[in-house]
Amino acid sequence: MRKYFILLLAMLFVLPANVSAQGDTLNIVTTTTQATDLARILTDGVENVEITPLMGAGVDPHLYLPTSSDIEAMNEADMVIYSGLHLEGQFDAVFEALGEQDVIVYALSQPVKDAGFIIGAFDPEEEVLGADDPHFWFDPRNWEITALDLAETLSELDPDNAGTYLANAEAYVEQLQVLYEWADTGMRAVPGQQRYLVTSHDAFQYFGAAFGWRMAAIQGISTEDEAGVGDIQNTVDFVITNEIPVLFVESSIPPDTIEAVVEAVEADGGEVRVGVRELYGDAMGEPGTFGGTYVGMLATNVYTILQSYQCAGEDVTIPQWPEDLTPVPDEDLLNPDCDA
């Protein structure tokens, strides 16, 4: 692994220098699916912007290793937009090297951290550890901060199109505010004592804090952490003690650990079901789909959670989708199969 990174970093100094943003095309490289979606929204209507995404739908950014073509694309970029807080853990050395060149390296999490809205990782005794939880985008209010700050940064890089970047950001923030109000109304429709979200890894602390839910995960905040027998048994005990009716699988993580918990709960005489569909965790859905947008990703998670609780027999009301919020959910999303 060490030799692999030495080779990749060496490429940064062998490849030709990047083209300046003063040229005909503004070349932007994005790491995660969320970064790609936001970059496309803010640059909409601006000519000669080229966005190169590195990670696709369902890709786990914690474990993703940059390829030689990724290194080449970043080296030729005017700007690299990444999530930050070590979400793309295998990129840290690459970002540091790029920062020493003429490439603008922008962390989407930085304005949220500067504003004081980053959640620290917690141990079982709830003592704050040194690591920051990187999943900040799961609170739409954080994503508002990021969208506005990125628009400002793009405006400084490309002042001729500053008006478009800023107008796009303002319009998008209005959409995010509608999304938050809709999601908050729905998630708080579940009685307080039942608001537990049990998932494979600890990606939903911000989501829970935004909408008044408590989280329980088998793994830590990074999928690099491996779940052991003790982690699974602790989750089993937690599910049984709190009579949790639903467990959720994430789209970017194999379902093995959740399935192990379900089997163990049933072996102990308990009853629990898996959500009606996977939750979007570290990655969004395919481009061109509802879940392939930030709005759709978060809304799909809300629908999935509330519908799963309904299928488990809980009395939950899902609010009507706002008429002025786009994109619009697919009919298949609105009509889950509880028996699937």
N, C-alpha and C positions, 0 to 999 in steps of 0.2 A: 504493500500500500504506500509506504514512504517513497519508494522509487517511482511509483505512478505519479504522485504529486510533484516530485522534483522534475519529472519529464514535462508535465503540463505547465508548471510555472516557467520552465525554461523556454517554452513556446512563446510566452508573452514578450520575451526580449529578442526573439528571433524573427517573429512576424513583423510585417511593415507597420509603421505607426498608423493610428486611426485617422480617418478623414475628419477635419474640423467641422463643427456645427455650422460654420459660415458657408459651407458648400451647398450644393443644390438639394441634398437630401439629409434629413435629420434621422440618423440611425439609432434606434432604441432597442436594447435587448432587455427582455423581462424574464425573470426566473420562474415564479409560480404562476398558476392559472389566475389567481386573484390579481396579481400585478399586471398581467396581460390584459385582463378585462378593464381595469381602471385606466391603463394607458390608452387603450382604444377609445374609451368613452371621452377622455379629456382631449384627445387629439382629433376627434371627429370633426370633419370640415376643414382640416388643415391639410393642404397639399404637400406632397413630397416628404411625408413621414413614413418611415419603414420600421415596423415593429417585428422583432424576431423573438418568439417565445422559445424557451428552452425546455420547459416541462409541460406535459400534456395532462389530459383528464385522468384522474385516478392515480397519479404519480405521487409517491411519498417523498416530499422535499427533505425530510430528515435524513434519508438514506441515499438520495440521488447523487451520483458521482458525475462531475462535469466531464464531458468528452472532449476530444481534441477539436471537434467542430464547434463545441460550445466556447472553448477558449479562443478560437479564431474569431467567432462572432463577437465576443465581448471585446477583444482587442481592436476590432474594426469599428466598434460602436462609438457614438458621441456620448451616450448615456446608458448605464446599466441600472435597471430598477429591480430591487430585490426586497424581500419581506423584512429580514433582519431578526435580531435577537437570537441568532444562531439557529433559526429554522432551517436554513440551507447550510447545515453544519459542515458539509464537505467542501464548501466554497470559501470558507473564511480566509485561507491563505491567498486564494485567487483575488478576492476583493481587495485585500491589502496591497497586493502587487499592482492591481489596476489603478488604485488610488495614487500610486506613485507616478503614473503616466498622465496623459491628458484626458483620460476617460472620466466622466462624472459618474460616481458610484452613489446611488441614492437608496437609502433604506426607508421603506414605507412606514416602519415602526418608529422612526426617530421623532417625528413631531408628536406622536402619542406619548412617547417616553418623556419628552421635554415638558409635556403638559401634565405629567404626573399620573397618567392613567394606566400604567403597566402593572400587571399583577405579578407578584413574586411567587416562586414555587414554594409549596408547603410540604412539611414532613407529617407523619401521622399525628404528632403532638401539636401541629399547626404552628411550628416555629419557622419563621421565614428563612429560607436557604438563599444561597448566593445567586441562583439562576433566575432569570426572568421568563415568564410564560410567553412564548412567541405567538400565541394564537389570538392576538389583539383584535383582528378584523371581525371576530364573532360578536362584537358589540357595534352596531351600526353607527353609534355616536363616535366611536373611535375612527371608523372609516370616513366619516365626515371630515374629521381633522386631517386625515391623510390626504383626502381628495383635494381639499383647499390648499394644503401645503405643496403637494405635487404640482398643482396648477401654477402656483407662484414660481416654483423652480423651473418649470417649462417656459414660463413667461420670461424669466431672466436669461434662459438659454436661447430662446427664440423670440425676441421682443416684437418682431413684426407680426406675430400671431398671438400676442399676449391677450388681446381682447377675446379671442375664440376660446383659449384655454380657460380663462377666468369665467366666461359665460357658461361654458360646459360644466365647470365645477359647481357653480351656483345652482344651475338647473338640476344637477345630479344630487346635490345636498338636499334639495327639496324632496326629491324622490326617496332618499334615505330616511328622511324624517317621517314621511308617510309610512314607509316600510316598518320603521321602529314602532310607531303607534299601533299599527295593525298587529305586529308580532307580539307586542307587550300585552295588548288586550287578549289575544288568544292564549298565550302562555300562562297568564294569570287567571284564566278560566278554570284551570285545574286547582282543586283545593290545596291549600298550603302544605298540609302534612303529606300529600302525595307527590309533591314536586321534587322527585329524585330522577336524575338522568344517569343511568349506569351504562358506560361505554367501554370500548377496548382500551383506549389510552386517554390521557388527561388533556383533551383538546378543547374542552367546553367551559372552562372557568369563566371566561368573559361572557359567554352566552348565558350562563347561569346567573352571573352578577347583573346582567342587563335586564333579565326578565324574572328575577326572583326565584330561581331554582337552585337546588344543591346538587353537586356533582359527586359521582363515585366512579373511579376508573381502575381497571385491573393493572395497567401499566402507568408509568410516569408521563411527563409532558413530552418526552421524546420516544419515538418508536425504536430507538436504539436500545432502550431499556428492555430487557427480556423479562417476561412474566414467569414466575416460578410457581411451584405447587402451593406455597404459602400464600401468594398473591391471589390465586384462584380461590383457595379456601376462605380467605378473608372476605372476598367478594360474595361468595356463597352465603356465608354467615350474615353479611350485611343485607343481602336480598331477602333472606328468610326472616330476619329480625324485623325489618321495616316493611315486610309484605309488599315488596315492589313487584308490580305486575308485568313490566316490560323491560327487556334489555335491548341495547342497540348496537348493531354492527356498523362500522365505518367503511366508506367506499375505498379508501386507500390502504386498508389494513385487512389481512386475512381474518376470517371469522372464527378461527380455531379457539381462541381463548373464551370468547362469548359462548360458543357451543359447549365448551368444557364446563362453564358455569351452569348453563341450562341443564346439562346432564346430571351434574352433581346436586343441583337443587331438587330435581325430580327424584333422584335416588334417595334423598332425605325426606321424601314425601311432600315436597313443596310443589308449587305450580307457578310457572313463569313462561312468558312467550317472548319471541324475538319481534322487533319492530316490523311494520308492514313493508318497509324497504330500508335500504342502507341510508345512514346519515352521511352528508358531506362533511369530511373532517379537514384534512390538510390540503385537499384538492377539490376543484369544482368538477362539473360534468363536461360533456363534449361540447365544443364550440357549436353555436347555432341551436342549442337546446335551452330550455328554460333553466335547467340546473347548471348550464354553462355560463351563466352570468352571476354576478355577486348577489343581486336581488333575488334571482331564482334559487341560488344555492341556499341562502338563508331561509327563504320562504319554504322551500322544500323540506328543510329540517323542521320548521314549525309544523307544517302539515303532517309530516311523518310522525312526530312526537304525539301530536294531539289525536291523530287518527288511530295510532297504536293504542293509546289509552282508551279511546272509544271502543276499539275492537276487544279490549280486555274487560269491557263492561262498565267503564267509568262514565259518568254523566258529564261530558265535556262539550261545550259549544265552540265551534270554529267560526270566527268572524268572516263576514263577506269580504271578498277581495276588493280593495279600493279601485274605483273606476279610473282614477288618474295615475295608477301605478303600473309601470311597464317593466318587463314584458308580462304577458298574461299567462297564468298557469294552464297547463294542458289538462284536458278532460280526464285523462288517465290518472293524473295526480289527484284530482278531486274525488275520484271514485275508487278507493282502495279495496283490495280483496282481503278481507279479514281471515279467510281460510287458507290463503297462500302459504 
